[in-house]
């Protein structure tokens, strides 16, 4: 761990020792706080986090072991080194049995203290890495690979926990890269169908004719090249779950056929006569506004209501910025292990830039960015200069808008759209995502307000 990021608390009731040791550690590049008593040290630990505590074992009749006991409850990963005077070695040995890292006798040998501090901080780093790995594995076990602790994600976890054991159809909406498929897989993994197939079909990646044959299957001779019969994804998922990604891209004809399956729970292959009963749980996802698509006559309203039994709206990454440090921590450890790199950290300034960036590609863009930085950054600490150009540039742009209270809603909307297009991005697809509206709506508003900034 770089010294400038290590936080150390020095506790001693003798002011000369406390100040001298604090100054010594500051000269060595550490962030140092001090406390003059056990009570003050405990208050400080309850308010702030530290990597290491260096404390006298005996202070005005008080025992430094009380600090160690407090640390076990409030900050168990923090390491502790005790300072001992002549005749208190037995107490120091007891402290090590209780979990202290080590002790050093007074007067302090600077070289030994420096070595102890470095080893204790290395132990703290490894302890935190193991703890974070266990936490991520626990999250993975319960909710697949979904990461987050923001209110919006916690509310989604609650919905998932309620709906997973049922057979209810789920519609997951949200921008590309927000983790819709992970939610679908997690619901399946926690359902009674978890031992059966989880079948996926990306409706936006296939032409209409191929979607029909993939979804419903076909009989031999149904069309040119159909030499043998083939079951479709719906039949493959019988007893399990079928995940229809980008369902908003289905043709109207395919929508009619899918609606019939949802209603009757039976499927007929292309070119076939017989129907086959199926027991399938449907989970659909889309990055489109289906209500707007319905208004445009591009999506069937009856199919929408069949799919939208349990809606889950995935927030964009900019709507859950407090989760970005968790993603960074997870992705850094993952890619350092995958590519055989030494574990890296991110400086506070670089962290601020990553948190403030708009992330139009959401988690997928963030993940790719972290992998690139792990591969290309030579030092152990990722600094602002290591970040992609668009991340650094976005922070330098003005992102605050001053609005007058006497402005009309139309005037406010016009000003917000103009600011996004001029100050954040001229890419209209990204701008629409930031504004939370469809690209078609953005084009309409640009034309209406005369905001074509090209």
N, C-alpha and C positions, 0 to 999 in steps of 0.2 A: 504494500500500500504506500503511495507517495506520501511523504511526511506532511506536506501542506494540507492533506485531507484528513490526517489523523487527529482526533480530539482527545486530549488528556486532561483529567482532573487531578490536581495536586492537593492533598489534604494534610495539614500539619498545624498544630497549635502554636508552634514557634515561628514568629513572623519572619525572622531572618532566614531560616531554612526554607520556609514556604516561598518567599520571594526569590531567593537565590535559585532554588530548583526550578521555579516557574520561568525565570529569565533564561536559565540554561537551556531548557527545553524549547523555548521560543527561538533562541539563537540557532537551535538545531532544525528549526523549520516547522515545529508542531504548533497546532492550535491549542492554547493552554488556558484553563480556568483554575481558580484556586478556592479553597474553603478552609476556614480556621477551626472548625469543630465537626464532630460527627453529625450533629443536627443539621448544620449548614450543608454538609456534603450530601446528606439524604435528600434535603429539599432541592438541591441542585440536580441530583440524579433524577428526581421525579419530574423536573421541568425540562431537562435537556438530555440528549443522548451522547454517550462517550464511547470511545473504543477501548480506553484504558484508564484505570484509576491507580494512582500512586499515593499511598497513605501511610502515615505513621501508625504503628500498632497500638501505642498507648498515648492518650492525649488528655491531660487534666482529669485523670481518673476514668476516662471513657475508653472504650475498646473499639479499635478499627474493625473488629469482627462484626460489629453491628452494621457497619456499612456493607460488608460482604453479604450479610443476611438480607439486607434490603435489596441488594443487586440481584440476588437469586430470584426475587419476586418481580422486580420492575425491569431489569435489563440483564437477563441471564447470560447473554453472549458477551458482555463487557468483561474484559480481563482485569486482574488486580495484582499489583506488586506492593508488598509491605516494606516499610522502612523499620528496622529494628535497632534498638540500642543494646548495649552489653547487658546480658542477663535476661533477655526476652526471646531468645532463640526458640525455647520450647513453645512459646506462644505462636511464633512464626510457623513452626512445623504443624501445629494444630490448624492454623489458617490454611495451609496448603491441603490438609486433609479435608477441609471444608470447601475447597475449590479455588483458592488463590493460585495464581500462576507461579509465583516465586517470592522470595524475600531478598533483601540486601541490607547488610549491616551498616550502621553509621560509624564513622564518617563515610559518606558515599564515595565509592570508586567510580569515577565518571565512565571509564571504558566498560566496566562491568554493567553499569546501569544502561548505557547505550545499547549493549548487546541484549540485555534482558528485554528492553522496550521493543526492539526490533523483532525478537522471537515472540513476544506476547502479542504484538500486532499481527504477525503472520498467523498465529493460532486463531486470533479473532476473525481474520479474513476467511480462513478455512472453515471455521465454525459457522460463519454466516452463509458461506456457499453451500455447505451441507444442509443447513436449516432451510435455506431457500429452495434447494432441490427437493427436500422432503415435502415442503409446502406445495410446490408445483406438482409433485407426483400425487399428492392428496387431492388437489384440485382436478388433476387429470382423471383420477379414478372416479370422482363424483360427476364432473361436468366436462369430460373429455379434455380438450385443450383450451377451453374458454378461460381467459385471464381477465381479472378486473374486480374492483371493490367499490366502484362508484355506485351511487344510488340507482341509476338507470339499469346497471347490470345486475345489481342485487334484486331489483324488482323482476327482471327477466328470469333469474334463478328461481324465484318463488313460483312464477307461472310454470316454468319447466317442471319443477318438482310436483306441482299439482296435476299437470296434464299428462306427464310421462306414463303413469300407470294405466291410463285410459286408452281407448281406441279413437279418441276425437281427432278430427282432421285439423291440421295446423297450417296457418299461412304466415310465413316469415317475410317481412318486408324490410327494406333498407338499402343503402347505397352499396355498390360493389366493394368488396374487400372488407366488409364489416363482420364477417364470420357467420353468415346465415347457414352454410352447410354444417359448420361445427355444432350449431345449436340443434339442427335436425339430427345429426348423428348422436348427440348427447341424449336427446329425447328417446331415440330408439334404444340406446344402450341402457337406459334406466327403465325401459318398458318390459312388459311380460313377453314381448317379442324379441328380446335381445339375443336369444339363441338362434333366431332365424335370420333370413337374409335382409340386409339393408341395400336396396337397389337404387341407383341414381340414374337420372336422365337429364342432360342439359338441353332444354328445349331451344335455347338460343344458338346452339352450336351446330344444329342440323337443319337441312332443308325440310320443308313440310312433308314431302312424300316419304322421306327417310324417318321422320319422327313417327309417322303413323305405323310403319312397319316395325320400328323399334319398340313402340309402345304397346301395340296390339298383337304383334306377331303376324305370320302369314302361312297359308297353305301352299303346298307345291303347285306350281302353275298359276299362282295368283297374278303374277306379272312376269315379264321377260327376265330371265335369270333366276327365278325362284324355282330351282330344281328340287329342293327338299323343303319340308315344313320347318318352321322355326317359331318357338314360343316368344312372346313379347315380354317386355320388362314388367308389365302388370302381373302376368302369370308367374314370372320368376320371383316376384315379391310376395306371392301368396303365402300367408302365414307370418309374413314379416312386414317391412315398411318400404314404400316407394317414395323416393324424394324427387320431386319435379322441380328442378332448378330453372330459373328464368321462365316461369310458366306464362308470363305476360307476352312472350314471343310466339305462342302457339297460334296457328291459323284458326279462323272461325270454324272451319270444318272439323279440325281436330278437337276443338273445344266442345263441339256438339257430341262427338263420340265419347270424350272423356266424361262429360256430364252424365251420359247414359250409364257409364260404368259406375260412377259415384252413386247414382240412384238405384240401379238394379243389382250392383255387386256381381256382375257377370261380364265377360268379355267375349267378343267374337273376332277371330283372326281374319285378316284380309283374305278375301277369296274363299272364306269358309262359310258354312251354313250353321253349324252347331255353336251353341254358346257354352262357355266354361265358367262355372261358379268360382269366384275368387274371394279370399279373405285377406284384404290388404288394408294397411293403414296408410293414408295419404298425408304427406307433408309437402307443401309447395313453398316456393320462394320466388321473389321477384324484386328487381330494383326499380320497377316502374310504378307509377301511381295508377293503380287499377281503376279507381273511381273516375279518374280523368280519361283512362282508356275506354271505359264504359260510355262516357259522354261523347267520345269520338267514334263510337260504334266499332271499336277495335277489340273489345272484350265483352263476353256475355255476362249480363248482370246475374242471371240464375247460376252460372258456374261460379261467379265470384262469391255468392252467398253460400254455396256448397263448400268452397274452400276456406272461407273466412270464419270457420266455427270458433277457433281459438286464434286470435291475431297476436303476433309478436313483432314489435317494431324494434329493429336493431338500431341503436344510436350510432351516428358517425363518430369517428375518433375525436373530432374537434368538440363534440358534445360531451365527451368524457375524458377531458385532458388529464384529470387526476389519475387516470389509469396508465398514462403513457410511461411513467417511471417503472411500473410493473412489467410492461411489455419490454422495455429496454433491458431490464435486468434479466428477464427470461431469454430474450433473443441473444443477448451478449454471451451468456453462459452456453447456450445451445450451439451457436456458431463457432465459439472458441473451441469447444470440444469437437465439433464436426470437422473443423479444418486444422486441428492440432495446434492452435494458437494459445499463448499464455493468456489467462483471463484478464480482460481489459476493464477499465472503469471509464466513466464519462465525467468530465469536469462540470462544475456547477454552471458555468457560462454556456457550455455546449448543451447541457441539459435544458436550460431555459429556452434556447433556440429551438430545440426539438419539441418542447412542450407547446411553444407559441405558434409553430408552423401549422398551416391549415390541413395538411394531409388529405388532399383530394382523393388519393387512392386508398385511404384508410389504413387498416392493419396490414394489408398486403404490401402497400407502399413502404410502411414503416419497417416491416420485416426485411424487405429487400435492401432498404437503406442501411440497416444495421449489419446485414451480412457483408455488404460492400465495404463498410467502414472497418469491420473486423479483418477483412482481407487486405485492405490497402493502408491502414494506419500502422505505422512501425512502432510507435511508442506504446507504453502500457496505458496511457491516459488519452482518451479521445478529446481533442480540443476543438473550438469553433472552426479553426482552419481545416480540420479534417472533414467537416460536414459538406454535403452537396451544396452547390451554389444556390439553388432555389430556396433551400432552408435558411441559409444565411441572409439572402436578399429579402426574404419575406419579413424577417424581424426588423429590418431597417425601414420598411414601409410603414406609413401611418395606418393603423388599423382601428383607430377610434373615430367615431363620427359624432359631431356636435349637432344636436337637434333642438329646434325651438319648440316650446310648448304650444305655440299658436299655429304650428304647421298642420296642414291637413294630412290625413293618412296617405293620400295620393302623393303629396309632396315628400313625405318621409320615405315612401317606397321608392320614389324616383331617386332620391339622394343616396339611399342605401345601395341600390343597384349600380348607380354611377360610381360610387366609392369602391365597390367590390371589383368592378371591371377596370377601373383606372389604378387602384392602389394595391390590389392583391393578385389578380390574374386576368388576362385578356382571353384566356381559354374559356369559351362559353360553357362547355360541358362542366369544367371545374367550378365555374362561377355559379351555375345552376345548383350544383351539389352543395356549395357553401351556403347559398340562399335557401336551400331546402325546397326548391321548386323544380318542376320538370324543365327540360331543355326547350320544349315547345312553348311553355309558359314564359320562359325567359325571352325567347325570340319575339313573342307577342308584345311583352312589356317594353323591350328595347325599341320596337317599331312604334308603339303607342306613345312613349315618352321622347322619341327622337334621340335615343342615347347611343346610336351607332358610333363608337369611338374610333373606328378604323380610319 
